[in-house]
Each structure stands twice: as C-alpha cells, then as structure tokens.
Amino acid sequence: MPTEQEEHTPETGTPDRVRALATPPDVGPTGDHAAVWLDDEGRVWAVYPTVPAGDDVLPMVWADEVPIPRHEVEERGCTLTRIAFCRTELLSTFGMPPANGAAQHATVWLDEDEGRVWADYPTASPEEDQVLPLVWAREEAEPRRDLEDIEGFMFTRIGWSR
C-alpha cells in the first residue's frame, strides 16, 4: 500500500501528459497556444496575442454562463487535467454572482483536447462539482513584465490553452 507521499509523486504512474502540464514547456505546442499563468495572489492570467508579439496578459474570469457538472464536461469527451488552484474571489467578473463562501479556492482544469481552461464554481453543496470555462476579462491587456516589475506579481506558467 503506497504512502500518501508516494501517491503524489510523478514516478508512480502519472501519465506523461500530466507531468508535462506540471512543468509546461517554454514554447507552446503550436503557434495557436497561449500560456496560462498563475500569480502569487491566486489570479489566473492568459497571454493575449498582439502584433508584434509581446508578453501582454489578461486576467481570466468565469464565463458568463450557467455552471455545469464537471462529469458532464468529461462525458462530452473532454479530458480535464487539474493544473492549479486559485482564489475564488479573484475569478468573479461583471454579471457573475460572487463566490458564496462555499469554497475559498477553485481548482483550475485544462481540457487537453480543446485547449479550454475551466475552474470549479463554488456552490453550497460541494458534491455538485460545478465548473465554468474561464475567459479573458473585459479589461485592457498589460505587459506581464510590467506587472512583475511595477506591481510585484510573481507568475508561474501552469499550462497552455488554445
């Protein structure tokens, strides 16, 4: 019987695709992929494509849609892999109800097939396991280096999306 620590080590049969997401490559799988970042405050960001190419990022927030059970997303053929945790109050956006206090942290999921990023949506009943897609916030993109240098954010790349 493996110990709790052994269950979480990459050497115990974790698929290569999950290991790759744990340390995403410096360059996206294709030119259509944008880096997904997590800052030290618990916000999720995504690279915003510009011409010429730059390091502009936009915060990601819950889409203005109805949350659905995660198992329904998976039943559609999506392969969801957990890539991070973020703070729920930092995912709220205009038109979305604030987190109801059921959870302080949301799991962030990457749909490996479609390249979409999802996050758990807190509900009063945790067994409901509701998720919403994450989308770019309706804000102006900012250079990631400026956010690091001026605002003091620390970013960790957590994956790639299309």
Backbone as CSV, one residue per row, in Angstrom:
resi,resn,N_x,N_y,N_z,CA_x,CA_y,CA_z,C_x,C_y,C_z
1,MET,0.847,-1.179,0.000,0.000,0.000,0.000,0.891,1.240,0.000
2,PRO,0.769,2.129,-1.016,1.634,3.307,-1.060,1.259,4.310,0.018
3,THR,2.266,5.045,0.472,2.007,6.100,1.449,1.403,7.287,0.726
4,GLU,0.877,8.247,1.514,0.264,9.431,0.902,1.261,10.175,0.033
5,GLN,2.513,10.292,0.495,3.519,11.000,-0.282,3.815,10.249,-1.574
6,GLU,3.903,8.920,-1.521,4.180,8.148,-2.723,3.064,8.303,-3.752
7,GLU,1.818,8.464,-3.286,0.698,8.608,-4.210,0.792,9.870,-5.037
8,HIS,1.521,10.875,-4.566,1.565,12.157,-5.254,2.869,12.390,-6.002
9,THR,3.748,11.426,-6.058,4.995,11.626,-6.777,4.805,11.263,-8.242
10,PRO,5.472,12.004,-9.154,5.299,11.742,-10.581,5.748,10.342,-11.004
11,GLU,6.603,9.711,-10.236,7.139,8.415,-10.630,6.178,7.251,-10.412
12,THR,5.010,7.470,-9.855,4.107,6.364,-9.547,3.034,6.168,-10.610
13,GLY,3.416,6.341,-11.870,2.497,6.027,-12.948,1.703,7.213,-13.462
14,THR,2.036,8.451,-13.069,1.342,9.601,-13.623,1.626,9.668,-15.118
15,PRO,0.601,9.800,-15.940,0.837,9.865,-17.380,1.770,11.011,-17.756
16,ASP,2.516,10.816,-18.841,3.459,11.837,-19.293,2.773,13.173,-19.559
17,ARG,1.534,13.133,-20.071,0.844,14.384,-20.378,0.603,15.209,-19.119
18,VAL,0.353,14.559,-17.989,0.144,15.285,-16.735,1.467,15.848,-16.256
19,ARG,2.537,15.055,-16.356,3.857,15.549,-15.966,4.233,16.765,-16.804
20,ALA,3.890,16.734,-18.096,4.219,17.858,-18.973,3.465,19.117,-18.542
21,LEU,2.238,18.954,-18.079,1.485,20.110,-17.622,2.031,20.666,-16.318
22,ALA,2.625,19.796,-15.498,3.186,20.247,-14.233,4.377,21.166,-14.473
23,THR,5.110,20.934,-15.551,6.218,21.804,-15.942,6.072,22.078,-17.436
24,PRO,5.146,22.975,-17.804,4.892,23.207,-19.215,6.125,23.727,-19.932
25,PRO,6.315,23.349,-21.194,7.490,23.794,-21.942,7.494,25.301,-22.135
26,ASP,8.676,25.853,-22.434,8.800,27.295,-22.638,8.038,27.767,-23.869
27,VAL,7.906,26.907,-24.854,7.235,27.261,-26.099,5.959,26.443,-26.214
28,GLY,4.878,27.080,-26.652,3.599,26.402,-26.789,3.665,25.262,-27.788
29,PRO,2.776,24.284,-27.650,2.748,23.160,-28.587,2.595,23.612,-30.032
30,THR,1.808,24.658,-30.279,1.706,25.253,-31.615,1.610,26.760,-31.437
31,GLY,1.666,27.474,-32.549,1.524,28.928,-32.504,0.151,29.377,-32.066
32,ASP,-0.818,28.459,-32.055,-2.180,28.785,-31.640,-2.366,28.710,-30.126
33,HIS,-1.337,28.304,-29.398,-1.459,28.121,-27.953,-0.945,29.337,-27.196
34,ALA,-1.681,29.724,-26.160,-1.296,30.841,-25.302,-0.940,30.303,-23.930
35,ALA,0.092,30.865,-23.334,0.491,30.446,-21.993,-0.565,30.869,-20.984
36,VAL,-0.797,30.007,-19.997,-1.697,30.302,-18.879,-0.816,30.453,-17.643
37,TRP,-1.019,31.537,-16.905,-0.180,31.876,-15.766,-1.014,31.958,-14.494
38,LEU,-0.386,31.652,-13.376,-0.983,31.845,-12.052,-0.067,32.792,-11.295
39,ASP,-0.639,33.883,-10.734,0.221,34.787,-9.965,0.178,34.420,-8.482
40,ASP,1.056,35.051,-7.719,1.187,34.715,-6.305,-0.005,35.181,-5.474
41,GLU,-0.922,35.943,-6.062,-2.141,36.354,-5.369,-3.285,35.368,-5.593
42,GLY,-3.096,34.417,-6.527,-4.136,33.441,-6.804,-4.986,33.758,-8.017
43,ARG,-4.546,34.709,-8.854,-5.278,35.038,-10.071,-4.752,34.196,-11.233
44,VAL,-5.647,33.873,-12.176,-5.264,33.158,-13.395,-5.208,34.178,-14.531
45,TRP,-4.151,34.125,-15.333,-3.932,35.038,-16.459,-3.675,34.223,-17.713
46,ALA,-3.888,34.825,-18.869,-3.535,34.171,-20.135,-2.868,35.194,-21.037
47,VAL,-1.924,34.708,-21.832,-1.254,35.566,-22.799,-2.289,36.071,-23.797
48,TYR,-2.216,37.359,-24.105,-3.110,37.968,-25.093,-2.295,38.232,-26.352
49,PRO,-2.663,37.612,-27.487,-1.833,37.758,-28.695,-1.854,39.185,-29.233
50,THR,-0.682,39.704,-29.522,-0.544,41.044,-30.087,0.367,40.984,-31.301
51,VAL,0.287,42.015,-32.140,1.177,42.138,-33.299,1.874,43.479,-33.177
52,PRO,3.199,43.493,-33.047,4.079,42.323,-32.972,3.872,41.579,-31.649
53,ALA,4.350,40.352,-31.622,4.187,39.506,-30.439,4.821,40.177,-29.222
54,GLY,4.137,40.077,-28.086,4.647,40.645,-26.848,4.324,39.720,-25.703
55,ASP,4.428,40.251,-24.490,4.132,39.421,-23.314,2.870,39.911,-22.617
56,ASP,1.947,40.527,-23.385,0.704,41.041,-22.801,-0.144,39.904,-22.248
57,VAL,-0.743,40.147,-21.083,-1.613,39.159,-20.445,-2.920,39.816,-20.033
58,LEU,-3.962,39.006,-19.955,-5.262,39.429,-19.451,-5.674,38.479,-18.337
59,PRO,-6.314,39.016,-17.276,-6.820,38.102,-16.251,-7.926,37.240,-16.836
60,MET,-8.051,36.022,-16.310,-9.125,35.130,-16.718,-10.178,35.111,-15.621
61,VAL,-11.438,35.078,-16.037,-12.571,35.103,-15.115,-13.581,34.060,-15.567
62,TRP,-14.539,33.747,-14.680,-15.586,32.822,-15.071,-16.367,33.382,-16.245
63,ALA,-16.688,32.533,-17.219,-17.533,32.949,-18.332,-18.928,33.271,-17.812
64,ASP,-19.638,34.094,-18.543,-20.993,34.467,-18.156,-21.962,33.389,-18.655
65,GLU,-21.828,32.200,-18.093,-22.638,31.052,-18.488,-23.156,30.363,-17.231
66,VAL,-23.987,29.368,-17.421,-24.515,28.582,-16.306,-23.507,27.487,-15.979
67,PRO,-23.124,27.338,-14.704,-22.179,26.263,-14.365,-22.785,24.895,-14.657
68,ILE,-21.904,23.953,-15.010,-22.353,22.596,-15.307,-21.503,21.602,-14.511
69,PRO,-22.037,20.419,-14.233,-21.239,19.420,-13.516,-20.017,19.001,-14.342
70,ARG,-18.885,18.879,-13.662,-17.642,18.523,-14.355,-17.772,17.194,-15.092
71,HIS,-18.488,16.226,-14.503,-18.608,14.922,-15.161,-19.323,15.053,-16.512
72,GLU,-20.213,16.054,-16.658,-20.875,16.255,-17.953,-19.890,16.758,-19.001
73,VAL,-18.954,17.617,-18.577,-17.910,18.078,-19.499,-17.081,16.878,-19.958
74,GLU,-16.721,16.015,-19.008,-15.921,14.832,-19.337,-16.708,13.855,-20.215
75,GLU,-18.031,13.747,-19.994,-18.858,12.863,-20.816,-18.937,13.345,-22.258
76,ARG,-18.683,14.621,-22.493,-18.648,15.168,-23.859,-17.353,14.790,-24.586
77,GLY,-16.471,14.099,-23.886,-15.216,13.680,-24.495,-14.032,14.546,-24.130
78,CYS,-14.212,15.508,-23.246,-13.116,16.371,-22.827,-12.269,15.653,-21.775
79,THR,-10.967,15.774,-21.885,-10.052,15.226,-20.895,-9.583,16.377,-20.029
80,LEU,-10.085,16.463,-18.803,-9.736,17.560,-17.908,-8.587,17.144,-16.990
81,THR,-7.572,17.983,-16.935,-6.427,17.758,-16.065,-6.285,18.954,-15.141
82,ARG,-6.191,18.692,-13.840,-6.018,19.781,-12.875,-4.640,20.391,-13.066
83,ILE,-4.597,21.726,-13.193,-3.305,22.384,-13.393,-2.969,23.364,-12.278
84,ALA,-3.945,23.777,-11.464,-3.640,24.751,-10.406,-4.851,24.939,-9.509
85,PHE,-4.645,25.724,-8.451,-5.724,26.209,-7.598,-5.642,27.725,-7.594
86,CYS,-6.778,28.394,-7.578,-6.785,29.846,-7.498,-7.835,30.273,-6.485
87,ARG,-7.792,31.518,-6.098,-8.742,32.029,-5.109,-10.036,32.426,-5.808
88,THR,-11.158,31.959,-5.289,-12.443,32.173,-5.960,-12.816,33.642,-6.067
89,GLU,-12.509,34.449,-5.048,-12.930,35.848,-5.116,-12.210,36.605,-6.219
90,LEU,-11.097,36.068,-6.714,-10.361,36.727,-7.785,-10.849,36.303,-9.163
91,LEU,-11.793,35.363,-9.225,-12.352,34.933,-10.503,-13.656,35.635,-10.838
92,SER,-14.260,36.323,-9.875,-15.535,36.982,-10.132,-15.383,38.003,-11.253
93,THR,-16.455,38.214,-11.996,-16.438,39.194,-13.079,-17.789,39.892,-13.122
94,PHE,-17.886,40.891,-13.956,-19.155,41.607,-14.092,-20.228,40.635,-14.555
95,GLY,-21.391,40.709,-13.935,-22.504,39.851,-14.325,-22.510,38.496,-13.659
96,MET,-21.474,38.160,-12.899,-21.417,36.863,-12.230,-21.658,37.073,-10.742
97,PRO,-22.375,36.184,-10.130,-22.536,36.304,-8.677,-21.202,36.051,-7.982
98,PRO,-20.946,36.725,-6.876,-19.708,36.438,-6.162,-19.748,35.031,-5.573
99,ALA,-18.572,34.517,-5.296,-18.494,33.206,-4.649,-19.307,33.253,-3.366
100,ASN,-20.069,32.204,-3.115,-20.998,32.230,-1.979,-20.370,31.782,-0.662
101,GLY,-19.068,31.686,-0.631,-18.408,31.305,0.608,-18.289,29.807,0.795
102,ALA,-18.791,29.021,-0.166,-18.703,27.573,-0.045,-17.264,27.099,-0.199
103,ALA,-16.453,27.856,-0.919,-15.055,27.466,-1.117,-14.212,28.719,-1.296
104,GLN,-13.022,28.719,-0.725,-12.107,29.843,-0.908,-11.228,29.644,-2.131
105,HIS,-11.026,28.397,-2.511,-10.156,28.101,-3.644,-10.904,27.288,-4.682
106,ALA,-10.602,27.564,-5.943,-11.184,26.827,-7.060,-10.084,26.022,-7.733
107,THR,-10.419,24.826,-8.143,-9.486,24.033,-8.941,-9.548,24.540,-10.372
108,VAL,-8.386,24.697,-10.994,-8.305,25.112,-12.396,-8.004,23.871,-13.226
109,TRP,-8.787,23.671,-14.263,-8.685,22.489,-15.117,-8.329,22.904,-16.541
110,LEU,-7.541,22.084,-17.220,-7.249,22.285,-18.636,-7.871,21.145,-19.417
111,ASP,-8.674,21.478,-20.420,-9.217,20.491,-21.341,-8.135,20.251,-22.389
112,GLU,-7.491,19.107,-22.301,-6.348,18.819,-23.158,-6.712,18.746,-24.631
113,ASP,-7.950,18.374,-24.936,-8.346,18.204,-26.330,-8.703,19.541,-26.986
114,GLU,-9.466,20.353,-26.286,-9.942,21.612,-26.852,-9.069,22.802,-26.468
115,GLY,-8.233,22.644,-25.441,-7.387,23.750,-25.005,-8.121,24.793,-24.184
116,ARG,-9.303,24.462,-23.685,-10.052,25.405,-22.852,-9.625,25.276,-21.401
117,VAL,-9.716,26.395,-20.678,-9.392,26.418,-19.258,-10.710,26.554,-18.495
118,TRP,-10.886,25.722,-17.464,-12.098,25.692,-16.654,-11.730,25.920,-15.201
119,ALA,-12.689,26.331,-14.385,-12.472,26.432,-12.940,-13.730,25.990,-12.215
120,ASP,-13.516,25.370,-11.060,-14.652,24.988,-10.223,-15.450,26.231,-9.852
121,TYR,-16.750,26.058,-9.772,-17.638,27.142,-9.378,-18.223,26.783,-8.022
122,PRO,-17.965,27.601,-6.989,-18.407,27.218,-5.644,-19.924,27.196,-5.523
123,THR,-20.417,26.141,-4.933,-21.848,26.014,-4.662,-22.004,25.625,-3.200
124,ALA,-23.220,25.688,-2.708,-23.472,25.327,-1.315,-23.219,23.850,-1.076
125,SER,-23.304,23.045,-2.124,-23.121,21.600,-1.999,-21.877,21.179,-2.788
126,PRO,-20.767,20.887,-2.106,-19.525,20.582,-2.814,-19.606,19.349,-3.713
127,GLU,-20.509,18.420,-3.436,-20.575,17.230,-4.273,-21.138,17.529,-5.663
128,GLU,-21.682,18.739,-5.860,-22.194,19.087,-7.178,-21.071,19.241,-8.187
129,ASP,-19.871,19.647,-7.765,-18.691,19.683,-8.629,-18.960,20.469,-9.910
130,GLN,-19.438,21.705,-9.765,-19.774,22.560,-10.902,-18.529,23.260,-11.444
131,VAL,-18.451,23.420,-12.769,-17.350,24.133,-13.399,-17.894,25.153,-14.393
132,LEU,-17.079,26.190,-14.640,-17.355,27.179,-15.677,-16.078,27.394,-16.470
133,PRO,-16.204,27.638,-17.775,-14.996,27.963,-18.539,-14.447,29.310,-18.092
134,LEU,-13.139,29.456,-18.159,-12.504,30.740,-17.891,-12.285,31.447,-19.230
135,VAL,-12.521,32.747,-19.240,-12.353,33.560,-20.443,-11.559,34.803,-20.078
136,TRP,-11.060,35.520,-21.105,-10.364,36.771,-20.839,-11.312,37.765,-20.203
137,ALA,-10.819,38.501,-19.221,-11.614,39.571,-18.618,-11.789,40.693,-19.639
138,ARG,-12.824,41.484,-19.424,-13.062,42.625,-20.313,-12.227,43.809,-19.824
139,GLU,-10.927,43.648,-19.917,-10.002,44.684,-19.456,-8.910,44.856,-20.497
140,GLU,-8.117,45.887,-20.318,-7.003,46.125,-21.225,-5.830,45.236,-20.835
141,ALA,-5.191,44.642,-21.846,-4.034,43.786,-21.576,-2.872,44.628,-21.053
142,GLU,-2.066,43.998,-20.201,-0.892,44.658,-19.663,0.318,43.755,-19.874
143,PRO,1.492,44.345,-20.127,2.687,43.509,-20.245,2.973,42.782,-18.927
144,ARG,3.195,41.483,-19.024,3.464,40.684,-17.827,4.693,41.194,-17.093
145,ARG,5.719,41.608,-17.828,6.940,42.095,-17.173,6.662,43.360,-16.345
146,ASP,5.756,44.228,-16.845,5.390,45.413,-16.057,4.687,45.007,-14.767
147,LEU,3.800,44.032,-14.854,3.109,43.560,-13.647,4.110,42.986,-12.643
148,GLU,5.137,42.304,-13.153,6.171,41.762,-12.261,7.012,42.876,-11.664
149,ASP,7.480,43.795,-12.534,8.407,44.832,-12.085,7.730,45.933,-11.281
150,ILE,6.550,46.377,-11.715,5.890,47.510,-11.078,4.963,47.073,-9.943
151,GLU,4.147,46.045,-10.200,3.166,45.595,-9.206,3.720,44.553,-8.246
152,GLY,4.860,43.948,-8.606,5.473,42.950,-7.732,4.871,41.556,-7.846
153,PHE,4.047,41.303,-8.895,3.473,39.974,-9.073,4.564,38.961,-9.387
154,MET,4.344,37.741,-8.949,5.223,36.623,-9.312,4.357,35.629,-10.083
155,PHE,4.735,35.350,-11.333,3.943,34.480,-12.192,4.586,33.105,-12.334
156,THR,3.744,32.083,-12.386,4.178,30.717,-12.674,3.337,30.213,-13.833
157,ARG,4.008,29.781,-14.899,3.269,29.227,-16.039,2.702,27.880,-15.614
158,ILE,1.386,27.697,-15.792,0.735,26.457,-15.355,0.212,25.621,-16.512
159,GLY,0.253,26.150,-17.711,-0.236,25.367,-18.850,-0.355,26.203,-20.091
160,TRP,-0.953,25.616,-21.126,-1.174,26.267,-22.410,-2.620,26.056,-22.804
161,SER,-3.229,27.063,-23.423,-4.581,26.897,-23.950,-4.600,27.384,-25.388
162,ARG,-5.668,27.020,-26.099,-5.784,27.467,-27.491,-6.754,28.615,-27.544
